Amino acid sequence: MNLKHVFFTVIISAATALGVMWGYSNYAKATITFGGQEKGTIPSNYKLAGLTDNTNTPPGAIDFTQPAAAALPTVVHIKTKTNAKQVSNNLPRTQPKNPFSDLFDDNMLEQFFGNRNGGYVPEQRASGSGVIVSQDGFIVTNNHVVENADELTVTLSNKKSYTAKVVGRDPAYDLAVIKIDASGLPFLLYGNSDDVKIGQWVLALGYPLNLETTVTAGIVSAKSRSLGLNKNTKTSSAVESFIQTDAAVNQGNSGGALINTFGELVGINSAIASPTGYYSGYSYAIPVNIVKKVVDDLIKYGNVQRGFLGVSTYNTYDLPEEEKAKLNLKYSGDGLVITGVTDNSAAVEAGLKKGDIIKSVNGTSVTLPAELQEIVTRYKPSDKIKIVYTRDGKENTVSATLKNSLGTFEVVKQENTILSKLGADFANLDPKKAKEYGINGGVVVKKIKDGALSDQTRMRDGFIIVKINDKEIKNMDELNKALSAAKAITVSGFYPGYDGLYDYPISLENE
């Protein structure tokens, strides 16, 4: 009998152990779903640190050695080099080309003030941090770390260096994905930034001030911070919903990891609030739930598939009394008042109006515009979201199908063409306008974004292209053909309301 008992005990124990392993394997597979990470894979760096699951390090633990050991091999040093270049400096003038022509000629003026048509930008070098998010070499960092760089060098914690290439960048999110040619790398597992609580411990890792890998600790002091730091990017729809911490972060930390005590990535360190440019109390990280979405899109499509709801909102308690009167707002409570709705948007088609108060999106309460933006920006065009809102005190629920920035439901891949690399929205010049200007046609530069035009020239929105390398351009087709085999071009055109043609030389070899 004793032998039977022992036998059954062994069988039951083995079955239990197998059940636990199967259950954890399925749990891991269900929680790792984005950005190039294989489902269910636990990297070797976690095993070496003793973090094979999230039970070894309780939240709030004071000993951070395990999460730091797991994360340190995954945080990399990114060094950038931007080649010297000649930059066109042409700007429209509201005065004659040389108002002192009776005293000085143009050559004499340039001896004193330099060439008004261009300038020399010397070679520049900088550095930042990045986080390995897949064993085959995908790395997430900030857009501002790699923007405009001609060469990228990535150094791992073991001092091994690689040349990296840019997979995709997005100034609106200030995020970028780069890739090195390697395999079997340690990588950082994604956490869930929705689960981050104010007051919990977090660690910041990176390469500040050109030091070796540095770990600092702090607590989460706020969530959904919108600081206007991205307002000067070449985009009209910057995304800001930062995690605020008091973990020390300095120049060079940009693109590095913010992790929880389980060693999971919860944010990408991006900014500090400081009057001196150095850490003075607060630092800011992009939530990992946004990071996962951006990384996944940049790898799959080359650009971010961002869904737009099409509303402008205000916290109910911050809305000025005069605005409440304009909207005839009699009932408020917690939520976001809709103060504007974009034509042909998802909001219009869902029936939302000015004065409606959004209470929740997909079951998550919203009280700050940044919270709404953070939730919506995780979805792509054609995705549906459930919105609970009140109108005249009555609660309603509606489903909204998100659109892209152009007002359609299409998923758009990044075109790998010279035209797209110029970095602007273009349109054929209206024939009536062409006749008014006395030309046969042209191409209007409607909105300059991120690319060769912004990097190498000071061209402004509204410029009308009429020539490429002295060849007449009447429409978009002719512009595409002129660019197809060119390594260097001179874009010629004019600004409506200003006299004369302006020339912008551009090199396309490094674009």
HELIX and SHEET records of a PDB file:
HELIX    1   1 ASN A    2  THR A   31  1                                  30    
HELIX    2   2 SER A   44  LEU A   48  1                                   5    
HELIX    3   3 THR A   65  ALA A   71  1                                   7    
HELIX    4   4 LEU A   72  THR A   74  5                                   3    
HELIX    5   5 ASP A  106  PHE A  113  1                                   8    
HELIX    6   6 ASN A  143  VAL A  146  1                                   4    
HELIX    7   7 SER A  193  ASP A  195  5                                   3    
HELIX    8   8 PRO A  208  ASN A  210  5                                   3    
HELIX    9   9 VAL A  288  TYR A  301  1                                  14    
HELIX   10  10 GLU A  321  LYS A  326  1                                   6    
HELIX   11  11 ALA A  346  ALA A  350  1                                   5    
HELIX   12  12 PRO A  369  VAL A  376  1                                   8    
HELIX   13  13 ILE A  418  LEU A  422  1                                   5    
HELIX   14  14 PRO A  431  TYR A  437  1                                   7    
HELIX   15  15 ALA A  452  GLN A  456  1                                   5    
HELIX   16  16 MET A  476  LEU A  483  1                                   8    
SHEET    1   A 7 VAL A  75  THR A  82  0                                        
SHEET    2   A 7 GLN A 124  ILE A 132 -1                                        
SHEET    3   A 7 PHE A 138  THR A 141 -1                                        
SHEET    4   A 7 LEU A 175  LYS A 179 -1                                        
SHEET    5   A 7 SER A 161  ASP A 170 -1                                        
SHEET    6   A 7 GLU A 151  THR A 155 -1                                        
SHEET    7   A 7 VAL A  75  THR A  82 -1                                        
SHEET    1   B 2 LYS A  85  SER A  88  0                                        
SHEET    2   B 2 GLY A 118  VAL A 121 -1                                        
SHEET    1   C 7 TRP A 201  GLY A 206  0                                        
SHEET    2   C 7 THR A 214  ARG A 225 -1                                        
SHEET    3   C 7 PHE A 242  THR A 245 -1                                        
SHEET    4   C 7 TYR A 282  PRO A 287 -1                                        
SHEET    5   C 7 LEU A 265  ALA A 273 -1                                        
SHEET    6   C 7 ALA A 257  ILE A 259 -1                                        
SHEET    7   C 7 TRP A 201  GLY A 206 -1                                        
SHEET    1   D 4 VAL A 311  ASN A 315  0                                        
SHEET    2   D 4 LEU A 336  VAL A 341 -1                                        
SHEET    3   D 4 ILE A 357  VAL A 361 -1                                        
SHEET    4   D 4 THR A 364  SER A 365 -1                                        
SHEET    1   E 5 VAL A 311  ASN A 315  0                                        
SHEET    2   E 5 LEU A 336  VAL A 341 -1                                        
SHEET    3   E 5 ILE A 357  VAL A 361 -1                                        
SHEET    4   E 5 LYS A 384  ARG A 391 -1                                        
SHEET    5   E 5 LYS A 394  THR A 401 -1                                        
SHEET    1   F 4 ALA A 424  ASN A 428  0                                        
SHEET    2   F 4 VAL A 443  ILE A 448 -1                                        
SHEET    3   F 4 ILE A 464  ILE A 468 -1                                        
SHEET    4   F 4 LYS A 471  GLU A 472 -1                                        
SHEET    1   G 5 ALA A 424  ASN A 428  0                                        
SHEET    2   G 5 VAL A 443  ILE A 448 -1                                        
SHEET    3   G 5 ILE A 464  ILE A 468 -1                                        
SHEET    4   G 5 ALA A 488  PHE A 494 -1                                        
SHEET    5   G 5 TYR A 502  SER A 507 -1                                        
END                                                                             
